[in-house]
Amino acid sequence: MPHDSESLEAICRAITSNLPAQGIAVGVMRSDANRETLYASDAVIAEIERRQFSLGEGPVLDAFTSGRPVLVPDIRASGPAGRWPVFAGEAATLPAGALFAFPMRLGAITIGVCEMYLVEPGPLSAPQLTILLRAVDVLTLTVLTLRSDGSADAVDAGWLDGHDGARRAVYQATGMLIAQLGVPAEQAFARLRAHAYLEGRSVEHVAADIVARRLRLRPDPEAQPPP
């Protein structure tokens, strides 16, 4: 997808250089199952993103669905464990003490989420939070330029249609499962995610096996057919 990736990377580097964040990721979203990471500054934030996508829970999804920042100064605290029981446990194995997720909004539309982490637990100060909110506004405008028209209608109508990143196989596999299992898209993606979790693999790897026809999931005998 043609885009000015250098501008996006430059803004993200400025954020991590002037604030205590050790890593930052920017992604576009239309739903829990339809999201794509445009930029990840390091392997830690990339893994945090991957695990949230695979598990279907975490600060990114909450920030997207609520349209509000999700601030987690201590990911190992009892609060995050209660909100995201599986993700909080997995995140505790990574060198990230705090997570902060900010929705990227254009009017009433949330086009994605910017997430960052701190190695050590700790809150953001009021001045830091103000700077970050302004930076996220700049990131939102930058992401909008990734499309030629930059309009809200275009974002809402097909923001991810042109993506051919690592998660395209996930969308292809979901489509195959819709046909194979005779279930709606949400249930097909849930089956894909559940299989990946039970096998201890990423959603992307399981999806690649399904697309390559190395793996075929069987219909759930207890599932009710869609109306």
C-alpha positions, 0 to 999 in steps of 0.5 A, spaced: 500 500 500 503 506 498 504 511 503 509 516 506 511 511 512 517 515 513 513 521 516 509 516 520 516 513 523 519 520 524 513 522 528 513 515 532 520 516 533 519 523 536 514 521 541 519 515 544 525 520 544 521 526 548 517 521 552 518 516 557 515 510 552 520 505 550 516 503 544 510 505 540 505 501 535 500 504 530 495 500 527 488 501 523 482 498 525 475 496 523 473 491 528 476 486 533 478 481 527 479 487 522 486 490 524 493 492 521 499 494 524 502 500 520 508 501 524 511 497 530 518 500 533 521 494 536 519 487 537 516 488 544 511 492 542 510 488 536 509 482 540 504 485 545 500 487 539 500 480 536 498 477 542 492 482 543 490 480 536 490 473 537 487 473 544 481 478 542 482 482 549 487 488 551 488 495 551 488 496 544 481 493 543 478 497 549 481 503 546 478 502 539 471 500 542 470 505 547 473 511 543 477 513 550 484 512 552 486 506 556 491 507 561 495 501 564 500 504 569 502 497 571 500 491 567 501 486 573 496 489 577 490 485 579 486 490 575 488 489 568 488 481 570 481 482 572 479 486 565 484 481 561 485 475 565 489 471 559 492 477 556 495 480 563 498 473 564 501 473 557 503 480 558 507 479 564 512 475 561 514 481 556 519 486 558 513 491 559 511 494 565 505 499 563 501 500 557 497 506 554 493 505 548 490 511 545 484 511 539 485 515 533 479 519 532 476 523 526 469 526 528 465 520 530 469 515 527 475 511 530 480 509 525 485 505 529 489 505 535 496 508 537 499 504 543 506 504 547 509 501 553 514 503 558 519 497 561 518 499 568 511 500 571 508 507 572 503 513 570 504 518 565 504 525 568 499 530 566 503 534 561 506 528 558 498 525 557 497 532 554 503 532 549 501 524 547 494 526 546 496 532 541 501 527 538 496 522 537 492 527 533 498 528 528 498 521 527 491 520 526 492 526 520 498 522 518 495 516 517 489 519 513 494 521 508 496 514 507 489 514 502 489 518 496 483 522 498 483 522 506 476 522 507 472 520 513 467 516 508 473 512 505 476 510 512 469 507 514 468 504 507 474 500 506 480 502 510 483 495 510 481 493 503 488 495 500 492 491 505 496 486 503 500 485 510 501 479 514 494 479 517 491 478 510 491 470 511 487 471 517 481 475 513 482 469 507 482 464 512 476 467 516 472 467 509 474 460 508 471 458 515 465 461 513 464 457 507 466 451 511 463 451 517 456 455 515 457 460 521 457 468 521 464 471 520 464 473 528 463 465 529 468 463 524 474 468 527 472 466 534 474 458 531 480 461 528 482 464 534 480 459 539 484 453 535 490 458 535 490 459 543 489 451 544 495 450 540 499 455 543 500 458 536 499 465 533 492 466 529 497 468 523 500 461 523 494 457 523 490 462 518 496 460 513 495 453 514 488 454 513 489 458 507 494 453 504 489 447 506 494 444 511 489 445 516 481 444 516 477 445 522 471 441 523 464 444 524 462 444 532 456 439 533 453 443 538 453 450 534 446 452 532 446 454 525 445 461 523 438 464 522 
